[in-house]
């Protein structure tokens, strides 16, 4: 059996360390996305109950 050839390290990508252009951090973006999802679920649940 032959030894596995080590992979070359990936080139540095400094743009991945930058903050996102909106809301200042990725955590804030995730919070907005999850909040939006929760709001949509609530709205559709209320509509379902209202027109059932």
PyMOL Python script that loads the backbone (N, CA, C, O; Angstrom):
from pymol import cmd

cmd.read_pdbstr("""\
ATOM      1  N   UNK A   1       0.827  -1.183   0.000  1.00  0.00           N
ATOM      2  CA  UNK A   1       0.000   0.000   0.000  1.00  0.00           C
ATOM      3  C   UNK A   1       0.870   1.245   0.000  1.00  0.00           C
ATOM      4  O   UNK A   1       1.929   1.290   0.626  1.00  0.00           O
ATOM      5  N   UNK A   2       0.401   2.240  -0.708  1.00  0.00           N
ATOM      6  CA  UNK A   2       1.182   3.472  -0.758  1.00  0.00           C
ATOM      7  C   UNK A   2       0.668   4.451   0.292  1.00  0.00           C
ATOM      8  O   UNK A   2      -0.489   4.397   0.708  1.00  0.00           O
ATOM      9  N   UNK A   3       1.545   5.330   0.698  1.00  0.00           N
ATOM     10  CA  UNK A   3       1.201   6.354   1.683  1.00  0.00           C
ATOM     11  C   UNK A   3       0.275   7.378   1.032  1.00  0.00           C
ATOM     12  O   UNK A   3       0.463   7.704  -0.141  1.00  0.00           O
ATOM     13  N   UNK A   4      -0.721   7.895   1.757  1.00  0.00           N
ATOM     14  CA  UNK A   4      -1.573   8.944   1.178  1.00  0.00           C
ATOM     15  C   UNK A   4      -0.772  10.225   0.966  1.00  0.00           C
ATOM     16  O   UNK A   4       0.085  10.585   1.773  1.00  0.00           O
ATOM     17  N   UNK A   5      -1.065  10.883  -0.109  1.00  0.00           N
ATOM     18  CA  UNK A   5      -0.377  12.128  -0.440  1.00  0.00           C
ATOM     19  C   UNK A   5      -1.047  13.258   0.346  1.00  0.00           C
ATOM     20  O   UNK A   5      -2.261  13.436   0.248  1.00  0.00           O
ATOM     21  N   UNK A   6      -0.276  14.022   1.122  1.00  0.00           N
ATOM     22  CA  UNK A   6      -0.899  15.113   1.875  1.00  0.00           C
ATOM     23  C   UNK A   6      -1.434  16.184   0.928  1.00  0.00           C
ATOM     24  O   UNK A   6      -0.804  16.533  -0.071  1.00  0.00           O
ATOM     25  N   UNK A   7      -2.617  16.693   1.275  1.00  0.00           N
ATOM     26  CA  UNK A   7      -3.220  17.732   0.444  1.00  0.00           C
ATOM     27  C   UNK A   7      -2.527  19.066   0.684  1.00  0.00           C
ATOM     28  O   UNK A   7      -2.018  19.338   1.771  1.00  0.00           O
ATOM     29  N   UNK A   8      -2.521  19.890  -0.361  1.00  0.00           N
ATOM     30  CA  UNK A   8      -1.974  21.236  -0.207  1.00  0.00           C
ATOM     31  C   UNK A   8      -2.945  22.059   0.626  1.00  0.00           C
ATOM     32  O   UNK A   8      -4.157  21.901   0.481  1.00  0.00           O
ATOM     33  N   UNK A   9      -2.449  22.928   1.488  1.00  0.00           N
ATOM     34  CA  UNK A   9      -3.371  23.768   2.262  1.00  0.00           C
ATOM     35  C   UNK A   9      -4.122  24.726   1.347  1.00  0.00           C
ATOM     36  O   UNK A   9      -3.593  25.193   0.338  1.00  0.00           O
ATOM     37  N   UNK A  10      -5.345  25.003   1.716  1.00  0.00           N
ATOM     38  CA  UNK A  10      -6.167  25.916   0.927  1.00  0.00           C
ATOM     39  C   UNK A  10      -5.559  27.317   0.975  1.00  0.00           C
ATOM     40  O   UNK A  10      -4.990  27.717   1.990  1.00  0.00           O
ATOM     41  N   UNK A  11      -5.680  28.051  -0.115  1.00  0.00           N
ATOM     42  CA  UNK A  11      -5.150  29.423  -0.092  1.00  0.00           C
ATOM     43  C   UNK A  11      -5.941  30.290   0.896  1.00  0.00           C
ATOM     44  O   UNK A  11      -7.132  30.074   1.119  1.00  0.00           O
ATOM     45  N   UNK A  12      -5.270  31.242   1.463  1.00  0.00           N
ATOM     46  CA  UNK A  12      -5.903  32.139   2.433  1.00  0.00           C
ATOM     47  C   UNK A  12      -6.994  32.951   1.744  1.00  0.00           C
ATOM     48  O   UNK A  12      -6.819  33.422   0.620  1.00  0.00           O
ATOM     49  N   UNK A  13      -8.125  33.108   2.438  1.00  0.00           N
ATOM     50  CA  UNK A  13      -9.240  33.898   1.907  1.00  0.00           C
ATOM     51  C   UNK A  13      -9.643  34.935   2.956  1.00  0.00           C
ATOM     52  O   UNK A  13     -10.573  34.703   3.728  1.00  0.00           O
ATOM     53  N   UNK A  14      -8.959  36.061   2.988  1.00  0.00           N
ATOM     54  CA  UNK A  14      -9.243  37.055   4.036  1.00  0.00           C
ATOM     55  C   UNK A  14     -10.654  37.616   3.964  1.00  0.00           C
ATOM     56  O   UNK A  14     -11.154  38.122   4.969  1.00  0.00           O
ATOM     57  N   UNK A  15     -11.317  37.546   2.804  1.00  0.00           N
ATOM     58  CA  UNK A  15     -12.677  38.087   2.700  1.00  0.00           C
ATOM     59  C   UNK A  15     -13.660  37.306   3.567  1.00  0.00           C
ATOM     60  O   UNK A  15     -14.728  37.818   3.903  1.00  0.00           O
ATOM     61  N   UNK A  16     -13.313  36.074   3.933  1.00  0.00           N
ATOM     62  CA  UNK A  16     -14.190  35.286   4.795  1.00  0.00           C
ATOM     63  C   UNK A  16     -14.155  35.776   6.236  1.00  0.00           C
ATOM     64  O   UNK A  16     -15.080  35.495   6.999  1.00  0.00           O
ATOM     65  N   UNK A  17     -13.125  36.494   6.623  1.00  0.00           N
ATOM     66  CA  UNK A  17     -13.018  37.009   7.985  1.00  0.00           C
ATOM     67  C   UNK A  17     -13.677  38.370   8.157  1.00  0.00           C
ATOM     68  O   UNK A  17     -13.797  38.860   9.280  1.00  0.00           O
ATOM     69  N   UNK A  18     -14.104  38.982   7.068  1.00  0.00           N
ATOM     70  CA  UNK A  18     -14.724  40.299   7.156  1.00  0.00           C
ATOM     71  C   UNK A  18     -16.145  40.175   7.690  1.00  0.00           C
ATOM     72  O   UNK A  18     -16.788  39.133   7.559  1.00  0.00           O
ATOM     73  N   UNK A  19     -16.622  41.259   8.294  1.00  0.00           N
ATOM     74  CA  UNK A  19     -18.002  41.257   8.765  1.00  0.00           C
ATOM     75  C   UNK A  19     -18.932  41.460   7.572  1.00  0.00           C
ATOM     76  O   UNK A  19     -18.532  42.052   6.570  1.00  0.00           O
ATOM     77  N   UNK A  20     -20.175  40.972   7.673  1.00  0.00           N
ATOM     78  CA  UNK A  20     -21.113  41.165   6.582  1.00  0.00           C
ATOM     79  C   UNK A  20     -21.491  42.645   6.452  1.00  0.00           C
ATOM     80  O   UNK A  20     -21.403  43.392   7.427  1.00  0.00           O
ATOM     81  N   UNK A  21     -21.908  43.070   5.264  1.00  0.00           N
ATOM     82  CA  UNK A  21     -22.204  44.488   5.062  1.00  0.00           C
ATOM     83  C   UNK A  21     -23.445  44.971   5.809  1.00  0.00           C
ATOM     84  O   UNK A  21     -23.574  46.168   6.069  1.00  0.00           O
ATOM     85  N   UNK A  22     -24.348  44.078   6.155  1.00  0.00           N
ATOM     86  CA  UNK A  22     -25.565  44.472   6.874  1.00  0.00           C
ATOM     87  C   UNK A  22     -25.563  43.881   8.277  1.00  0.00           C
ATOM     88  O   UNK A  22     -25.116  42.751   8.472  1.00  0.00           O
ATOM     89  N   UNK A  23     -26.046  44.614   9.232  1.00  0.00           N
ATOM     90  CA  UNK A  23     -26.277  44.179  10.615  1.00  0.00           C
ATOM     91  C   UNK A  23     -25.022  43.908  11.431  1.00  0.00           C
ATOM     92  O   UNK A  23     -25.139  43.604  12.618  1.00  0.00           O
ATOM     93  N   UNK A  24     -23.843  44.004  10.861  1.00  0.00           N
ATOM     94  CA  UNK A  24     -22.612  43.950  11.641  1.00  0.00           C
ATOM     95  C   UNK A  24     -22.034  42.597  11.998  1.00  0.00           C
ATOM     96  O   UNK A  24     -20.828  42.493  12.221  1.00  0.00           O
ATOM     97  N   UNK A  25     -22.863  41.542  12.063  1.00  0.00           N
ATOM     98  CA  UNK A  25     -22.307  40.221  12.358  1.00  0.00           C
ATOM     99  C   UNK A  25     -23.213  39.145  11.765  1.00  0.00           C
ATOM    100  O   UNK A  25     -24.395  39.378  11.512  1.00  0.00           O
ATOM    101  N   UNK A  26     -22.638  37.972  11.550  1.00  0.00           N
ATOM    102  CA  UNK A  26     -23.421  36.865  10.999  1.00  0.00           C
ATOM    103  C   UNK A  26     -24.487  36.431  11.997  1.00  0.00           C
ATOM    104  O   UNK A  26     -25.568  36.001  11.592  1.00  0.00           O
ATOM    105  N   UNK A  27     -24.207  36.534  13.279  1.00  0.00           N
ATOM    106  CA  UNK A  27     -25.197  36.152  14.292  1.00  0.00           C
ATOM    107  C   UNK A  27     -26.455  36.998  14.152  1.00  0.00           C
ATOM    108  O   UNK A  27     -27.565  36.475  14.244  1.00  0.00           O
ATOM    109  N   UNK A  28     -26.296  38.295  13.930  1.00  0.00           N
ATOM    110  CA  UNK A  28     -27.450  39.172  13.764  1.00  0.00           C
ATOM    111  C   UNK A  28     -28.258  38.807  12.522  1.00  0.00           C
ATOM    112  O   UNK A  28     -29.487  38.871  12.541  1.00  0.00           O
ATOM    113  N   UNK A  29     -27.586  38.430  11.460  1.00  0.00           N
ATOM    114  CA  UNK A  29     -28.293  38.027  10.247  1.00  0.00           C
ATOM    115  C   UNK A  29     -29.094  36.760  10.509  1.00  0.00           C
ATOM    116  O   UNK A  29     -30.244  36.658  10.080  1.00  0.00           O
ATOM    117  N   UNK A  30     -28.499  35.784  11.215  1.00  0.00           N
ATOM    118  CA  UNK A  30     -29.210  34.546  11.541  1.00  0.00           C
ATOM    119  C   UNK A  30     -30.427  34.832  12.412  1.00  0.00           C
ATOM    120  O   UNK A  30     -31.481  34.226  12.222  1.00  0.00           O
ATOM    121  N   UNK A  31     -30.292  35.746  13.364  1.00  0.00           N
ATOM    122  CA  UNK A  31     -31.413  36.096  14.239  1.00  0.00           C
ATOM    123  C   UNK A  31     -32.550  36.696  13.417  1.00  0.00           C
ATOM    124  O   UNK A  31     -33.713  36.360  13.642  1.00  0.00           O
ATOM    125  N   UNK A  32     -32.237  37.571  12.476  1.00  0.00           N
ATOM    126  CA  UNK A  32     -33.266  38.175  11.629  1.00  0.00           C
ATOM    127  C   UNK A  32     -33.944  37.113  10.767  1.00  0.00           C
ATOM    128  O   UNK A  32     -35.168  37.112  10.638  1.00  0.00           O
ATOM    129  N   UNK A  33     -33.175  36.226  10.186  1.00  0.00           N
ATOM    130  CA  UNK A  33     -33.750  35.180   9.340  1.00  0.00           C
ATOM    131  C   UNK A  33     -34.665  34.258  10.153  1.00  0.00           C
ATOM    132  O   UNK A  33     -35.773  33.949   9.716  1.00  0.00           O
ATOM    133  N   UNK A  34     -34.211  33.821  11.326  1.00  0.00           N
ATOM    134  CA  UNK A  34     -35.042  32.958  12.160  1.00  0.00           C
ATOM    135  C   UNK A  34     -36.270  33.693  12.693  1.00  0.00           C
ATOM    136  O   UNK A  34     -37.347  33.104  12.798  1.00  0.00           O
ATOM    137  N   UNK A  35     -36.118  34.961  13.026  1.00  0.00           N
ATOM    138  CA  UNK A  35     -37.265  35.760  13.460  1.00  0.00           C
ATOM    139  C   UNK A  35     -38.289  35.905  12.358  1.00  0.00           C
ATOM    140  O   UNK A  35     -39.491  35.834  12.612  1.00  0.00           O
ATOM    141  N   UNK A  36     -37.826  36.108  11.130  1.00  0.00           N
ATOM    142  CA  UNK A  36     -38.713  36.201   9.979  1.00  0.00           C
ATOM    143  C   UNK A  36     -39.468  34.887   9.781  1.00  0.00           C
ATOM    144  O   UNK A  36     -40.672  34.893   9.521  1.00  0.00           O
ATOM    145  N   UNK A  37     -38.764  33.764   9.902  1.00  0.00           N
ATOM    146  CA  UNK A  37     -39.403  32.461   9.775  1.00  0.00           C
ATOM    147  C   UNK A  37     -40.479  32.274  10.845  1.00  0.00           C
ATOM    148  O   UNK A  37     -41.585  31.823  10.545  1.00  0.00           O
ATOM    149  N   UNK A  38     -40.160  32.615  12.076  1.00  0.00           N
ATOM    150  CA  UNK A  38     -41.125  32.477  13.171  1.00  0.00           C
ATOM    151  C   UNK A  38     -42.344  33.358  12.925  1.00  0.00           C
ATOM    152  O   UNK A  38     -43.472  32.931  13.173  1.00  0.00           O
ATOM    153  N   UNK A  39     -42.139  34.569  12.448  1.00  0.00           N
ATOM    154  CA  UNK A  39     -43.245  35.479  12.155  1.00  0.00           C
ATOM    155  C   UNK A  39     -44.138  34.919  11.045  1.00  0.00           C
ATOM    156  O   UNK A  39     -45.364  34.981  11.144  1.00  0.00           O
ATOM    157  N   UNK A  40     -43.533  34.381  10.003  1.00  0.00           N
ATOM    158  CA  UNK A  40     -44.321  33.798   8.914  1.00  0.00           C
ATOM    159  C   UNK A  40     -45.128  32.595   9.393  1.00  0.00           C
ATOM    160  O   UNK A  40     -46.294  32.444   9.027  1.00  0.00           O
ATOM    161  N   UNK A  41     -44.516  31.744  10.206  1.00  0.00           N
ATOM    162  CA  UNK A  41     -45.238  30.592  10.741  1.00  0.00           C
ATOM    163  C   UNK A  41     -46.428  31.070  11.558  1.00  0.00           C
ATOM    164  O   UNK A  41     -47.525  30.526  11.422  1.00  0.00           O
ATOM    165  N   UNK A  42     -46.234  32.071  12.400  1.00  0.00           N
ATOM    166  CA  UNK A  42     -47.320  32.610  13.218  1.00  0.00           C
ATOM    167  C   UNK A  42     -48.430  33.187  12.350  1.00  0.00           C
ATOM    168  O   UNK A  42     -49.606  32.926  12.603  1.00  0.00           O
ATOM    169  N   UNK A  43     -48.080  33.963  11.336  1.00  0.00           N
ATOM    170  CA  UNK A  43     -49.081  34.567  10.454  1.00  0.00           C
ATOM    171  C   UNK A  43     -49.890  33.486   9.732  1.00  0.00           C
ATOM    172  O   UNK A  43     -51.117  33.566   9.671  1.00  0.00           O
ATOM    173  N   UNK A  44     -49.210  32.481   9.189  1.00  0.00           N
ATOM    174  CA  UNK A  44     -49.921  31.435   8.470  1.00  0.00           C
ATOM    175  C   UNK A  44     -50.781  30.588   9.410  1.00  0.00           C
ATOM    176  O   UNK A  44     -51.855  30.128   9.023  1.00  0.00           O
ATOM    177  N   UNK A  45     -50.314  30.382  10.641  1.00  0.00           N
ATOM    178  CA  UNK A  45     -51.114  29.657  11.623  1.00  0.00           C
ATOM    179  C   UNK A  45     -52.382  30.437  11.964  1.00  0.00           C
ATOM    180  O   UNK A  45     -53.471  29.869  12.048  1.00  0.00           O
ATOM    181  N   UNK A  46     -52.222  31.762  12.161  1.00  0.00           N
ATOM    182  CA  UNK A  46     -53.386  32.599  12.458  1.00  0.00           C
ATOM    183  C   UNK A  46     -54.372  32.627  11.284  1.00  0.00           C
ATOM    184  O   UNK A  46     -55.584  32.572  11.494  1.00  0.00           O
ATOM    185  N   UNK A  47     -53.868  32.713  10.075  1.00  0.00           N
ATOM    186  CA  UNK A  47     -54.739  32.694   8.901  1.00  0.00           C
ATOM    187  C   UNK A  47     -55.477  31.353   8.786  1.00  0.00           C
ATOM    188  O   UNK A  47     -56.656  31.315   8.435  1.00  0.00           O
ATOM    189  N   UNK A  48     -54.788  30.281   9.078  1.00  0.00           N
ATOM    190  CA  UNK A  48     -55.418  28.959   9.022  1.00  0.00           C
ATOM    191  C   UNK A  48     -56.544  28.858  10.041  1.00  0.00           C
ATOM    192  O   UNK A  48     -57.616  28.338   9.732  1.00  0.00           O
ATOM    193  N   UNK A  49     -56.308  29.351  11.253  1.00  0.00           N
ATOM    194  CA  UNK A  49     -57.359  29.309  12.288  1.00  0.00           C
ATOM    195  C   UNK A  49     -58.520  30.227  11.938  1.00  0.00           C
ATOM    196  O   UNK A  49     -59.673  29.887  12.201  1.00  0.00           O
ATOM    197  N   UNK A  50     -58.235  31.385  11.348  1.00  0.00           N
ATOM    198  CA  UNK A  50     -59.282  32.346  11.028  1.00  0.00           C
ATOM    199  C   UNK A  50     -60.202  31.852   9.909  1.00  0.00           C
ATOM    200  O   UNK A  50     -61.403  32.122   9.936  1.00  0.00           O
ATOM    201  N   UNK A  51     -59.664  31.148   8.947  1.00  0.00           N
ATOM    202  CA  UNK A  51     -60.449  30.726   7.792  1.00  0.00           C
ATOM    203  C   UNK A  51     -60.748  29.235   7.781  1.00  0.00           C
ATOM    204  O   UNK A  51     -61.073  28.676   6.734  1.00  0.00           O
ATOM    205  N   UNK A  52     -60.643  28.595   8.924  1.00  0.00           N
ATOM    206  CA  UNK A  52     -60.927  27.169   9.012  1.00  0.00           C
ATOM    207  C   UNK A  52     -62.396  26.945   9.234  1.00  0.00           C
ATOM    208  O   UNK A  52     -62.838  25.801   9.336  1.00  0.00           O
TER     209      UNK A  52
END
""", "prot")
cmd.dss("prot")
cmd.show_as("cartoon", "prot")
cmd.util.cbc("prot")
cmd.orient("prot")
